């Protein structure tokens, strides 16, 4: 080898120090100002994304209709014209459903001729619907099935009206608030008031129709009952006339006794039937504890009420706390205890009923014996009187049924004009002075805030997902990789005149960064410039070519001869991405040659030709710089890594992936078993200075101090 220092300089101590430094870097505390730095660094991107999202949301915000909500407050109660002993069936929830019923809504639409109001005609979809359709087409979601039958326009108006109508029950009993939203404040108030008025009118009309239907049903019933009464009365009178009976039958003592005994027997028969029925119901008390028994004591009724209250409490606790609630078990135990008390009380009551039944049977047998004895002594007249008495009792029963029907008809006739529900309007709806909602300005401000948050989220995710190399600290991929500096990004005009830039403008940031890189390369080579260097890309090959040219010009500025060897295939020029100005071959201080990787079969092997170039550089006291392709794509680069003194792996700022750079460095280390120098090229200094990384102050100094380092390391 022609190197003036050994190439194998790695030691175990150096590796341990590098590993410790890497662990220390990994344990860096969280920098809470990173979010502010991200916003400052990506303020332009955030502004553009926020503006685009706000512009996209602006048509939706402008298309939002301005709606006015009219309110009316009313009290719904049961009318007070019913007798006090009757229990009126009135449900406020049912009345609220009747207010929002389709029949009531249709009547309001017809009375105000709302069929032509645009807000109730949804034939043409609105802007949100059209925007949703466009978004579905962008993401590839199939549109809704076109085979569905179109909705009826009248049904659409009913649905639109129902969506704008709302009825809410307040905390006070019977207090209700009705809301209606419309684009016209006067229309909103008119519809709210007319909805209440229409409900009252339809409710009263329904009540009148029901009363008329009931009266129509009662009229033939009364006529039939009147006919039955007249028939029974005529039959009784005819029987009385044929048997020559008095107007008051049962005048004899015997007949009166028979009548009294017959009445008493009927009462005992009825009591016996009731007692038998009660006795038959007692065994079912354990299965149906809440069913009351006829004539049961008040204590048993109180136990049933208590059981019902406990069951209601259990249902409420299960619905509120679930079946695992601790108090449910206690409630179930109380319910079981109450059931047992009811069962025991029913059994006690059954004993008393059984005793009463036995007594009733004895009384019935005694009365029947007395009745048989009394009937045996009756004459035919008495029998006729008894039959007449039975007929008259039937006539009285028919007369009572007829009176009840006539009373019901009279009550219905008197209540025909009574209202079905009592409605008291506390505050009728008036045209609202301001629209409902927060206004378009507030929605626009909210859209801007949400767009900014979405933009910040998108930028943050892009930063998290960005796996490219953006600082020299990220070049410390392993203990065998050492960052040696960075090279700023050049304008196209500066890149074309790279030689003039380095030689005539020593205060330029690129010149300063190049001097610092040369110093780092010398420090990693024991203070001396290596006689041979391999410059290969970890990403774009144009950055490695630019770095090779810059190193050659920098070494020329230090008074060293340089031999630049182009190792790229002749058929495929490197994709530089921009036009770099390769220095010219002057034949003395700087020479350019090409290393053919596919020579003729008669030519020397590749290793022999590389050694020849290295020997030539050693004889001429020249530094040999090999500009080679990526080590992942060419075996020539690996051969050069074995034979050269130093290997510089060039990564592009923001373009080279960390994993790609790591793979390239690992392959070079495995091939050469030497430390790899890492360089970062094409750095955007202004963005890098705002990045918040450790070498960000270096980028800021390169921007500000143009002539500070030129006096120390001149290129001339």
C-alpha positions as CSV (number, residue, x, y, z in Angstrom):
1,X,0.0,0.0,0.0
2,X,1.0,3.6,-0.6
3,X,-0.7,5.0,2.4
4,X,1.5,6.9,4.9
5,X,-0.6,5.7,7.9
6,X,-2.3,2.4,8.6
7,X,-5.9,1.9,7.5
8,X,-7.0,-0.3,10.4
9,X,-7.3,2.3,13.2
10,X,-10.3,1.0,15.1
11,X,-9.9,-0.2,18.6
12,X,-12.2,-1.8,21.1
13,X,-11.9,1.3,23.3
14,X,-13.0,3.5,20.5
15,X,-15.9,1.3,19.8
16,X,-16.9,1.4,23.5
17,X,-16.7,5.2,23.5
18,X,-18.8,5.4,20.4
19,X,-21.4,3.1,21.8
20,X,-21.6,5.1,25.1
21,X,-22.0,8.3,23.1
22,X,-24.7,6.7,21.0
23,X,-26.6,5.6,24.2
24,X,-26.2,9.1,25.6
25,X,-27.6,10.5,22.5
26,X,-30.5,8.1,22.6
27,X,-31.3,9.2,26.2
28,X,-31.8,12.9,25.3
29,X,-34.6,14.5,27.2
30,X,-37.8,15.6,25.4
31,X,-37.4,19.1,24.0
32,X,-40.7,20.7,24.7
33,X,-40.0,23.6,22.3
34,X,-39.9,21.2,19.4
35,X,-43.5,22.0,18.5
36,X,-42.7,25.7,18.3
37,X,-39.7,25.0,16.2
38,X,-41.7,22.8,13.9
39,X,-44.3,25.6,13.4
40,X,-41.5,28.1,12.8
41,X,-39.8,25.8,10.4
42,X,-42.8,24.7,8.4
43,X,-44.8,28.0,8.7
44,X,-45.2,28.2,4.9
45,X,-46.5,24.7,4.5
46,X,-48.9,25.2,7.5
47,X,-50.2,28.4,5.9
48,X,-50.7,26.8,2.5
49,X,-52.5,23.7,3.9
50,X,-54.6,25.9,6.2
51,X,-55.6,28.2,3.4
52,X,-56.5,25.3,1.1
53,X,-58.6,23.6,3.8
54,X,-60.3,26.8,4.7
55,X,-61.0,27.5,1.0
56,X,-62.5,24.0,0.7
57,X,-64.7,24.6,3.7
58,X,-65.8,28.1,2.6
59,X,-68.4,27.0,0.1
60,X,-70.0,24.7,2.7
61,X,-70.0,27.5,5.3
62,X,-71.5,30.0,2.8
63,X,-74.2,27.4,1.7
64,X,-75.4,27.0,5.3
65,X,-78.8,28.6,5.5
66,X,-79.6,31.3,8.0
67,X,-82.4,29.9,10.1
68,X,-84.7,31.7,12.6
69,X,-86.2,29.7,15.4
70,X,-89.6,30.7,16.8
71,X,-90.8,29.5,20.2
72,X,-94.2,29.3,21.8
73,X,-94.9,28.1,25.4
74,X,-98.2,26.5,26.4
75,X,-99.7,24.4,29.1
76,X,-101.6,21.2,28.2
77,X,-103.9,19.8,30.9
78,X,-107.0,17.7,31.3
79,X,-110.3,19.7,31.2
80,X,-112.0,20.1,34.6
81,X,-115.6,19.5,33.5
82,X,-115.5,15.7,34.5
83,X,-117.1,14.6,37.8
84,X,-114.7,14.3,40.7
85,X,-115.2,10.6,41.2
86,X,-114.1,9.8,37.6
87,X,-110.4,9.2,36.8
88,X,-109.6,11.0,33.6
89,X,-107.2,9.2,31.2
90,X,-104.8,11.9,30.1
91,X,-101.2,11.4,28.9
92,X,-99.0,14.4,28.1
93,X,-96.6,12.3,26.0
94,X,-99.6,11.2,23.9
95,X,-100.6,14.8,23.3
96,X,-97.1,15.7,22.3
97,X,-97.1,12.9,19.7
98,X,-100.4,14.3,18.4
99,X,-98.9,17.7,18.0
100,X,-96.2,16.3,15.8
101,X,-98.5,13.9,14.0
102,X,-98.4,13.8,10.2
103,X,-102.1,14.7,10.0
104,X,-101.5,17.9,12.0
105,X,-98.4,18.8,9.9
106,X,-100.2,18.2,6.6
107,X,-103.1,20.5,7.8
108,X,-100.6,23.3,8.6
109,X,-98.8,22.9,5.2
110,X,-102.2,23.1,3.4
111,X,-103.4,26.1,5.4
112,X,-100.3,28.1,4.8
113,X,-99.7,26.8,1.3
114,X,-96.1,25.7,2.1
115,X,-95.8,23.3,-0.8
116,X,-93.8,26.0,-2.8
117,X,-91.5,27.0,0.1
118,X,-87.9,26.1,-1.0
119,X,-86.8,24.9,2.4
120,X,-89.5,22.2,2.4
121,X,-88.7,21.0,-1.2
122,X,-85.6,18.8,-1.1
123,X,-85.8,17.7,-4.7
124,X,-82.3,19.1,-5.5
125,X,-79.6,18.0,-3.1
126,X,-77.8,20.7,-1.1
127,X,-74.2,21.6,-1.1
128,X,-73.2,19.2,1.7
129,X,-74.9,16.4,-0.1
130,X,-73.2,17.2,-3.4
131,X,-69.8,17.6,-1.5
132,X,-70.4,14.2,0.1
133,X,-71.1,12.7,-3.3
134,X,-67.9,14.1,-4.7
135,X,-65.8,12.8,-1.8
136,X,-67.3,9.4,-2.2
137,X,-66.3,9.4,-5.9
138,X,-62.8,10.5,-5.0
139,X,-62.2,7.7,-2.4
140,X,-63.9,5.1,-4.6
141,X,-67.0,4.5,-2.5
142,X,-69.8,3.2,-4.8
143,X,-72.8,5.6,-5.0
144,X,-76.1,4.6,-3.5
145,X,-78.2,2.1,-5.5
146,X,-79.9,3.9,-8.3
147,X,-82.7,1.3,-8.4
148,X,-84.4,2.7,-5.2
149,X,-87.7,4.3,-5.9
150,X,-87.8,8.1,-5.6
151,X,-89.5,9.5,-2.6
152,X,-92.9,11.1,-2.9
153,X,-92.6,15.0,-2.9
154,X,-95.4,15.2,-0.3
155,X,-93.6,12.8,2.0
156,X,-90.4,14.8,1.5
157,X,-92.2,18.0,2.6
158,X,-93.6,16.2,5.7
159,X,-90.1,14.9,6.6
160,X,-88.6,18.4,6.1
161,X,-91.3,20.0,8.2
162,X,-90.9,17.3,11.0
163,X,-87.1,18.0,11.0
164,X,-87.7,21.7,11.6
165,X,-90.4,21.1,14.2
166,X,-89.5,20.2,17.8
167,X,-91.7,19.9,20.9
168,X,-89.9,19.8,24.3
169,X,-91.5,19.0,27.7
170,X,-90.4,21.4,30.5
171,X,-89.8,20.6,34.1
172,X,-93.1,22.1,35.3
173,X,-96.2,19.9,35.0
174,X,-97.9,20.3,31.6
175,X,-95.5,23.0,30.4
176,X,-94.5,22.5,26.8
177,X,-92.3,24.5,24.4
178,X,-92.7,24.3,20.7
179,X,-89.9,25.2,18.3
180,X,-89.9,25.8,14.6
181,X,-86.9,26.8,12.4
182,X,-87.3,28.6,9.1
183,X,-85.3,31.0,6.9
184,X,-88.0,33.7,7.3
185,X,-88.6,34.9,10.9
186,X,-92.3,35.8,10.2
187,X,-92.9,32.4,8.6
188,X,-91.3,30.6,11.6
189,X,-93.6,32.5,14.0
190,X,-96.8,31.9,11.9
191,X,-96.1,28.2,11.5
192,X,-95.4,27.7,15.3
193,X,-98.7,29.5,16.3
194,X,-100.7,27.8,13.5
195,X,-99.3,24.3,14.6
196,X,-100.7,24.8,18.1
197,X,-104.0,26.2,16.8
198,X,-104.4,23.3,14.3
199,X,-103.7,20.8,17.0
200,X,-106.4,22.3,19.2
201,X,-108.9,22.4,16.4
202,X,-108.2,18.8,15.2
203,X,-108.2,17.5,18.8
204,X,-111.6,19.0,19.5
205,X,-112.9,17.8,16.1
206,X,-111.8,14.3,16.9
207,X,-113.5,14.5,20.3
208,X,-116.7,15.7,18.7
209,X,-116.5,12.9,16.1
210,X,-116.0,10.4,18.8
211,X,-119.0,11.8,20.8
212,X,-121.2,11.6,17.8
213,X,-120.2,8.1,17.0
214,X,-120.9,7.1,20.6
215,X,-124.3,8.8,20.5
216,X,-125.1,7.1,17.2
217,X,-124.2,3.7,18.8
218,X,-126.3,4.5,21.9
219,X,-129.5,5.5,20.0
220,X,-130.4,1.9,18.8
221,X,-129.3,0.4,22.1
222,X,-131.7,2.8,23.9
223,X,-134.5,2.0,21.5
224,X,-134.0,-1.8,21.9
225,X,-133.9,-1.4,25.7
226,X,-137.1,0.7,25.6
227,X,-138.8,-2.0,23.6
228,X,-137.6,-4.7,26.1
229,X,-138.9,-2.7,29.0
230,X,-142.3,-2.1,27.3
231,X,-142.6,-5.8,26.5
232,X,-141.8,-6.9,30.1
233,X,-144.2,-4.3,31.6
234,X,-147.0,-5.3,29.2
235,X,-146.5,-9.0,30.1
236,X,-146.6,-8.2,33.8
237,X,-149.8,-6.2,33.5
238,X,-151.5,-8.8,31.3
239,X,-150.6,-11.5,33.9
240,X,-152.0,-9.4,36.7
241,X,-155.2,-8.8,34.8
242,X,-155.7,-12.5,33.9
243,X,-155.1,-13.6,37.5
244,X,-157.2,-10.7,39.0
245,X,-154.3,-9.7,41.2
246,X,-154.0,-6.5,43.2
247,X,-151.7,-3.8,42.1
248,X,-149.4,-4.6,45.1
249,X,-148.7,-8.4,44.9
250,X,-147.7,-10.4,47.9
251,X,-150.3,-9.0,50.3
252,X,-150.6,-12.2,52.5
253,X,-148.2,-13.0,55.3
254,X,-147.3,-16.3,53.7
255,X,-146.5,-14.8,50.4
256,X,-144.5,-12.1,52.1
257,X,-142.6,-14.8,54.0
258,X,-141.9,-16.7,50.8
259,X,-140.7,-13.5,49.1
260,X,-138.4,-12.7,52.0
261,X,-137.1,-16.3,52.2
262,X,-136.6,-16.3,48.4
263,X,-134.7,-13.1,48.6
264,X,-132.7,-14.4,51.5
265,X,-131.9,-17.6,49.6
266,X,-130.7,-15.6,46.6
267,X,-128.4,-13.5,48.8
268,X,-127.0,-16.7,50.4
269,X,-126.5,-18.3,47.0
270,X,-124.7,-15.2,45.8
271,X,-122.5,-15.1,48.9
272,X,-121.7,-18.8,48.6
273,X,-120.6,-18.3,45.0
274,X,-118.4,-15.3,46.0
275,X,-116.9,-17.3,48.9
276,X,-116.2,-20.3,46.6
277,X,-114.6,-18.0,44.0
278,X,-112.5,-16.4,46.8
279,X,-111.5,-19.8,48.1
280,X,-110.5,-21.0,44.6
281,X,-108.3,-17.9,44.2
282,X,-106.4,-18.3,47.4
283,X,-104.1,-21.2,46.2
284,X,-102.9,-19.0,43.3
285,X,-101.7,-16.3,45.6
286,X,-98.2,-17.6,45.6
287,X,-98.1,-17.3,41.7
288,X,-100.0,-14.0,41.4
289,X,-99.4,-12.2,44.7
290,X,-100.5,-8.8,43.3
291,X,-104.1,-10.0,42.4
292,X,-106.4,-8.9,45.2
293,X,-108.9,-11.3,46.7
294,X,-112.6,-10.3,47.1
295,X,-113.3,-8.9,50.5
296,X,-109.7,-9.3,51.7
297,X,-108.6,-7.5,54.9
298,X,-106.8,-4.1,54.7
299,X,-103.6,-5.6,56.1
300,X,-103.4,-8.0,53.1
301,X,-104.1,-5.1,50.7
302,X,-101.3,-3.1,52.4
303,X,-98.9,-6.0,51.9
304,X,-99.8,-6.2,48.2
305,X,-99.2,-2.4,47.8
306,X,-95.9,-2.8,49.6
307,X,-94.9,-5.7,47.3
308,X,-95.8,-3.6,44.2
309,X,-93.7,-0.7,45.4
310,X,-90.7,-3.0,46.1
311,X,-91.0,-4.5,42.6
312,X,-91.1,-1.0,41.0
313,X,-88.0,0.0,43.1
314,X,-86.2,-3.2,42.0
315,X,-86.9,-2.5,38.3
316,X,-85.7,1.1,38.6
317,X,-82.5,0.1,40.3
318,X,-81.8,-2.6,37.7
319,X,-82.4,-0.1,34.9
320,X,-80.2,2.5,36.6
321,X,-77.4,0.5,38.2
322,X,-77.5,-2.9,36.4
323,X,-78.0,-6.4,37.8
324,X,-74.7,-6.3,39.7
325,X,-75.7,-3.5,42.0
326,X,-75.4,-4.6,45.7
327,X,-78.7,-3.1,46.8
328,X,-80.6,-5.4,44.3
329,X,-80.0,-8.5,46.4
330,X,-81.4,-6.7,49.5
331,X,-84.5,-5.6,47.5
332,X,-85.1,-9.1,46.2
333,X,-84.8,-10.5,49.8
334,X,-87.4,-7.9,50.9
335,X,-89.7,-8.9,48.0
336,X,-89.3,-12.6,48.9
337,X,-90.2,-11.7,52.5
338,X,-93.2,-9.7,51.5
339,X,-94.4,-12.6,49.2
340,X,-94.2,-15.0,52.2
341,X,-96.2,-12.6,54.4
342,X,-98.9,-12.3,51.6
343,X,-99.0,-16.0,51.3
344,X,-99.4,-16.5,55.1
345,X,-102.0,-13.8,55.3
346,X,-103.9,-15.3,52.3
347,X,-103.8,-18.7,54.1
348,X,-105.2,-17.1,57.3
349,X,-107.8,-15.3,55.2
350,X,-108.7,-18.6,53.5
351,X,-109.4,-20.2,56.9
352,X,-111.8,-17.4,57.7
353,X,-113.4,-17.7,54.2
354,X,-113.8,-21.5,54.7
355,X,-115.5,-20.9,58.1
356,X,-117.7,-18.3,56.5
357,X,-118.6,-20.7,53.7
358,X,-119.5,-23.4,56.2
359,X,-121.7,-20.9,58.0
360,X,-123.3,-19.8,54.7
361,X,-124.0,-23.4,53.8
362,X,-125.7,-24.0,57.1
363,X,-127.8,-20.8,56.7
364,X,-128.7,-21.7,53.2
365,X,-129.8,-25.2,54.2
366,X,-132.0,-23.6,57.0
367,X,-133.5,-21.0,54.7
368,X,-134.2,-23.6,52.0
369,X,-136.0,-25.7,54.6
370,X,-138.1,-22.8,55.7
371,X,-138.8,-21.8,52.1
372,X,-139.9,-25.3,51.3
373,X,-142.2,-25.3,54.3
374,X,-143.6,-21.9,53.4
375,X,-144.2,-22.8,49.8
376,X,-146.0,-25.9,50.7
377,X,-148.7,-23.9,52.4
378,X,-149.2,-21.4,49.6
379,X,-152.3,-21.3,47.5
380,X,-152.4,-20.9,43.8
381,X,-153.0,-17.2,44.3
382,X,-149.9,-16.8,46.3
383,X,-147.9,-18.6,43.5
384,X,-149.4,-16.2,41.0
385,X,-148.4,-13.3,43.3
386,X,-144.9,-14.7,43.5
387,X,-144.7,-14.9,39.7
388,X,-146.0,-11.4,39.4
389,X,-143.4,-10.3,41.9
390,X,-140.7,-11.9,39.8
391,X,-142.0,-10.2,36.7
392,X,-142.1,-6.8,38.4
393,X,-138.5,-7.2,39.5
394,X,-137.5,-8.0,35.9
395,X,-139.4,-4.9,34.8
396,X,-137.5,-2.8,37.4
397,X,-134.1,-4.2,36.2
398,X,-134.9,-3.3,32.6
399,X,-136.1,0.1,33.7
400,X,-132.8,0.6,35.6
401,X,-130.7,-0.4,32.5
402,X,-132.8,2.0,30.3
403,X,-132.2,4.8,32.8
404,X,-128.4,4.2,32.7
405,X,-128.3,4.3,28.9
406,X,-130.4,7.5,28.9
407,X,-128.1,9.1,31.5
408,X,-125.0,8.3,29.4
409,X,-126.7,9.7,26.3
410,X,-127.5,12.9,28.2
411,X,-124.0,13.3,29.5
412,X,-122.6,12.8,26.0
413,X,-125.0,15.4,24.6
414,X,-124.0,17.9,27.3
415,X,-120.3,17.3,26.7
416,X,-120.4,17.7,22.9
417,X,-119.0,21.2,22.9
418,X,-116.5,20.6,25.7
419,X,-112.8,20.8,24.6
420,X,-110.8,17.5,24.5
421,X,-107.8,19.1,26.1
422,X,-107.2,22.4,28.0
423,X,-104.6,24.5,26.1
424,X,-103.3,27.7,27.7
425,X,-100.8,29.6,25.5
426,X,-98.4,31.4,27.9
427,X,-96.3,33.1,25.2
428,X,-97.3,32.9,21.5
429,X,-94.5,32.8,19.0
430,X,-93.2,36.1,17.7
431,X,-90.7,36.7,14.8
432,X,-87.2,36.2,16.2
433,X,-84.9,39.1,15.9
434,X,-81.7,37.2,15.3
435,X,-81.0,33.9,13.6
436,X,-80.2,30.7,15.5
437,X,-76.6,29.5,15.8
438,X,-73.3,31.3,16.1
439,X,-73.2,32.9,12.6
440,X,-71.0,32.4,9.6
441,X,-68.1,34.4,11.0
442,X,-67.9,32.1,13.9
443,X,-68.1,29.0,11.7
444,X,-65.4,30.5,9.5
445,X,-63.2,31.1,12.5
446,X,-63.8,27.5,13.6
447,X,-63.0,26.3,10.1
448,X,-59.7,28.2,10.2
449,X,-58.8,26.8,13.6
450,X,-59.7,23.3,12.6
451,X,-57.8,23.7,9.3
452,X,-54.8,24.9,11.2
453,X,-55.0,21.9,13.6
454,X,-55.4,19.6,10.6
455,X,-52.4,21.2,8.9
456,X,-50.3,21.0,12.1
457,X,-51.3,17.3,12.4
458,X,-50.4,16.6,8.8
459,X,-47.0,18.4,9.2
460,X,-46.4,16.6,12.4
461,X,-47.2,13.2,10.9
462,X,-45.0,14.0,7.9
463,X,-42.2,14.8,10.4
464,X,-42.8,11.6,12.2
465,X,-42.9,9.6,9.0
466,X,-39.8,11.3,7.6
467,X,-37.0,8.8,7.8
468,X,-34.5,10.8,5.8
469,X,-31.3,12.2,7.1
470,X,-31.5,15.8,8.1
471,X,-28.6,16.4,10.5
472,X,-25.0,15.3,11.0
473,X,-26.0,13.6,14.2
474,X,-28.1,11.2,12.3
475,X,-25.0,10.2,10.3
476,X,-23.7,8.5,13.4
477,X,-25.3,5.2,12.3
478,X,-22.9,2.9,14.2
479,X,-19.7,3.1,16.2
480,X,-17.8,2.7,12.9
481,X,-19.3,5.8,11.2
482,X,-18.1,9.3,11.9
483,X,-19.7,12.5,10.5
484,X,-17.1,14.8,9.0
485,X,-19.3,17.8,8.1
486,X,-21.9,19.1,5.8
487,X,-22.0,21.0,2.5
488,X,-24.7,23.7,1.8
489,X,-27.0,23.7,-1.2
490,X,-25.8,25.8,-4.1
491,X,-27.8,27.7,-6.6
492,X,-27.7,26.5,-10.2
493,X,-25.4,29.4,-11.3
494,X,-23.0,28.7,-8.3
495,X,-23.0,25.0,-9.0
496,X,-22.0,25.6,-12.7
497,X,-19.0,27.8,-11.5
498,X,-17.9,25.7,-8.6
499,X,-14.2,26.3,-9.3
500,X,-14.6,30.1,-9.3
501,X,-16.8,29.9,-6.2
502,X,-14.2,28.1,-4.1
503,X,-11.2,30.0,-5.4
504,X,-12.5,33.5,-5.5
505,X,-15.1,33.6,-2.6
506,X,-13.4,32.0,0.4
507,X,-16.0,33.5,2.7
508,X,-18.9,31.7,1.1
509,X,-20.8,29.2,3.4
510,X,-19.9,26.4,1.0
511,X,-16.2,27.3,1.2
512,X,-16.3,27.5,5.0
513,X,-18.1,24.2,5.2
514,X,-15.6,22.6,2.8
515,X,-12.7,23.7,4.9
516,X,-14.3,22.3,8.0
517,X,-14.8,19.0,6.3
518,X,-11.2,18.8,5.2
519,X,-10.1,19.6,8.8
520,X,-12.4,16.7,10.1
521,X,-11.0,14.3,7.4
522,X,-7.4,15.2,8.5
523,X,-8.3,14.7,12.2
524,X,-9.7,11.3,11.4
525,X,-6.5,10.5,9.5
526,X,-4.1,11.3,12.3
527,X,-3.6,14.9,11.2
528,X,-2.5,14.1,7.6
529,X,-4.4,14.2,4.3
530,X,-5.0,10.6,3.2
531,X,-3.3,9.8,-0.1
532,X,-6.4,8.1,-1.4
533,X,-10.1,8.6,-0.8
534,X,-13.2,6.9,-2.0
535,X,-16.3,9.2,-2.4
536,X,-19.5,7.2,-2.9
537,X,-23.2,8.2,-2.5
538,X,-25.6,6.9,0.0
539,X,-28.5,8.3,-2.0
540,X,-28.2,10.6,-5.0
541,X,-25.0,10.1,-7.1
542,X,-24.9,13.8,-8.1
543,X,-24.1,14.8,-4.5
544,X,-21.2,12.4,-4.4
545,X,-19.8,13.8,-7.7
546,X,-20.2,17.4,-6.3
547,X,-18.4,16.4,-3.1
548,X,-15.6,14.8,-5.1
549,X,-15.1,18.0,-7.1
550,X,-15.3,20.2,-4.0
551,X,-12.7,18.0,-2.2
552,X,-10.4,18.2,-5.2
553,X,-10.7,22.0,-5.4
554,X,-10.2,22.3,-1.6
555,X,-7.1,20.2,-1.7
556,X,-5.8,22.2,-4.6
557,X,-6.3,25.3,-2.5
558,X,-4.2,23.7,0.2
559,X,-1.4,23.2,-2.4
560,X,-1.9,19.5,-3.0
561,X,-2.0,17.8,-6.3
562,X,-5.2,15.8,-6.9
563,X,-6.0,12.9,-9.3
564,X,-9.8,12.5,-9.7
565,X,-10.9,9.1,-11.0
566,X,-14.4,8.8,-12.4
567,X,-15.6,5.2,-11.6
568,X,-19.1,5.5,-13.0
569,X,-20.0,3.3,-16.0
570,X,-19.4,5.1,-19.3
571,X,-22.9,4.1,-20.6
572,X,-24.8,5.6,-17.7
573,X,-23.9,9.1,-16.5
574,X,-24.8,9.8,-12.8
575,X,-28.2,11.5,-12.2
576,X,-26.9,14.7,-10.7
577,X,-30.2,16.4,-10.4
578,X,-28.6,19.7,-11.4
579,X,-25.6,20.8,-13.4
580,X,-22.4,20.6,-11.3
581,X,-19.3,22.2,-12.6
582,X,-16.6,19.6,-12.6
583,X,-13.1,21.3,-12.4
584,X,-11.0,21.3,-15.5
585,X,-8.0,19.1,-16.0
586,X,-5.0,21.4,-15.9
587,X,-2.5,18.6,-16.2
588,X,-0.4,19.6,-13.2
589,X,-2.3,20.3,-10.0
590,X,-5.6,18.6,-11.0
591,X,-6.0,15.7,-13.3
592,X,-9.2,13.8,-14.4
593,X,-9.1,10.2,-15.5
594,X,-11.8,7.4,-15.9
595,X,-11.7,3.9,-14.5
596,X,-13.3,1.6,-17.0
597,X,-15.1,-1.3,-15.1
598,X,-15.5,-3.3,-18.3
599,X,-12.3,-3.2,-20.3
600,X,-11.1,-5.5,-23.0
601,X,-10.3,-9.1,-22.1
602,X,-6.7,-8.3,-22.8
603,X,-6.6,-5.5,-20.3
604,X,-5.3,-5.8,-16.7
605,X,-7.6,-6.9,-13.9
606,X,-9.5,-4.2,-12.0
607,X,-7.5,-4.5,-8.8
608,X,-4.2,-4.1,-10.8
609,X,-5.6,-1.0,-12.5
610,X,-6.6,0.5,-9.2
611,X,-3.2,-0.2,-7.7
612,X,-1.6,1.4,-10.7
613,X,-3.6,4.6,-10.1
614,X,-2.7,4.5,-6.4
615,X,1.0,4.1,-7.2
616,X,0.9,6.9,-9.8
617,X,-0.6,9.2,-7.2
618,X,2.1,8.2,-4.7
619,X,4.9,8.8,-7.2
620,X,3.5,12.2,-8.2
621,X,2.7,13.2,-4.6
622,X,-1.0,13.5,-5.6
623,X,-4.2,12.7,-3.6
624,X,-6.3,10.2,-5.5
625,X,-10.0,10.7,-5.2
626,X,-12.3,8.0,-6.6
627,X,-15.8,9.2,-7.6
628,X,-17.6,5.9,-7.4
629,X,-21.3,4.8,-7.6
630,X,-23.4,3.5,-4.7
631,X,-21.9,0.5,-2.8
632,X,-25.3,-1.2,-3.1
633,X,-25.3,-1.0,-6.9
634,X,-21.6,-1.6,-7.8
635,X,-18.9,-4.1,-6.8
636,X,-16.3,-1.6,-8.0
637,X,-17.0,0.6,-5.0
638,X,-16.5,-2.3,-2.6
639,X,-13.1,-3.1,-4.3
640,X,-12.1,0.5,-3.9
641,X,-13.2,0.6,-0.3
642,X,-10.7,-2.2,0.4
643,X,-7.8,-0.6,-1.4
644,X,-8.2,3.2,-0.5
645,X,-7.1,4.9,2.7
646,X,-10.4,6.6,3.5
647,X,-14.0,6.1,2.4
648,X,-16.4,9.1,2.5
649,X,-20.1,8.1,2.2
650,X,-22.1,11.2,1.0
651,X,-25.8,11.4,2.0
652,X,-28.3,14.0,0.6
653,X,-30.0,16.2,3.1
654,X,-33.7,15.4,3.3
655,X,-33.5,12.8,0.4
656,X,-31.4,9.9,1.6
657,X,-33.2,7.4,3.8
658,X,-31.6,6.5,7.0
659,X,-32.1,2.8,6.3
660,X,-30.5,3.1,2.9
661,X,-27.5,5.0,4.4
662,X,-27.2,2.4,7.1
663,X,-27.1,-0.4,4.6
664,X,-24.5,1.3,2.5
665,X,-22.3,2.0,5.6
666,X,-22.7,-1.6,6.8
667,X,-21.7,-2.9,3.4
668,X,-18.6,-0.7,3.2
669,X,-17.6,-1.5,6.8
670,X,-17.9,-5.3,6.1
671,X,-15.8,-4.9,2.9
672,X,-13.0,-2.7,4.2
673,X,-13.1,-3.3,8.0
674,X,-12.4,0.4,8.5
675,X,-14.1,3.4,9.8
676,X,-16.4,5.2,7.4
677,X,-16.5,9.0,7.1
678,X,-20.0,10.4,6.6
679,X,-20.7,13.7,4.8
680,X,-24.0,15.5,4.4
681,X,-24.5,17.3,1.1
682,X,-27.1,19.6,-0.4
683,X,-28.1,21.1,2.9
684,X,-30.7,23.9,3.0
685,X,-29.0,26.1,5.6
686,X,-32.0,28.3,6.4
687,X,-34.3,25.4,7.1
688,X,-31.6,23.5,8.8
689,X,-30.9,26.4,11.1
690,X,-34.5,26.4,12.2
691,X,-34.7,22.6,12.6
692,X,-33.7,22.6,16.3
693,X,-31.1,19.8,15.8
694,X,-27.7,19.9,17.5
695,X,-25.8,21.1,14.4
696,X,-28.5,23.8,13.7
697,X,-26.2,26.6,15.2
698,X,-23.5,25.5,12.7
699,X,-25.9,26.2,9.9
700,X,-26.7,29.6,11.4
701,X,-23.0,30.5,11.7
702,X,-22.4,29.4,8.1
703,X,-25.1,31.8,7.0
704,X,-23.9,34.8,9.1
705,X,-20.1,34.5,9.3
706,X,-18.8,34.6,5.7
707,X,-15.2,35.7,6.3
708,X,-14.4,34.4,9.8
709,X,-12.8,31.2,8.8
710,X,-11.3,32.3,5.5
711,X,-8.3,33.8,7.2
712,X,-7.4,30.6,9.0
713,X,-7.7,28.1,6.1
714,X,-7.1,30.1,2.9
715,X,-7.6,28.3,-0.5
716,X,-4.8,30.0,-2.4
